[in-house]
Amino acid sequence: MVPNILVWAFISDVIDYGEWKTGVRQEGTTYSLYSFMRKLSQAIAGWGAAMGLALIGYVPNVAQSPETLFGFKVIMALLPAIACVICFIIFKYGYLLDDEKFRKISADLSA
């Protein structure tokens, strides 16, 4: 949930940055692209979960093997943890809109 909250917290900053960079304010385009990418990622996540269950050997309505139970732990804990670390690294080094730069953008847009 933390990444989802962060995205909504920063989306208005990204809109302001886009206006500052291009001179055109495009909230609709930004929100529609974000909405599309969110839906696309949800579809990929559903497919990934189904593939993950197939890979660990899940069989419905039967007692699961120890390997399958271990696979559940990997899918439910290890993979999300790895994904969060990767997202943190991308955000930390890829999102260059810090407080100082945003203050400058706000001042430029106000002027």
Secondary structure, 3 states (H helix, E strand, C coil): CHHHHHHHHHHHHHHHHHHHHHCCCCHHHHHHHHHHHHHHHHHHHHHHHHHHHHHHCCCCCCCCCHHHHHHHHHHHHHHHHHHHHHHHHHHHHHCCCCHHHHHHHHHHHHC
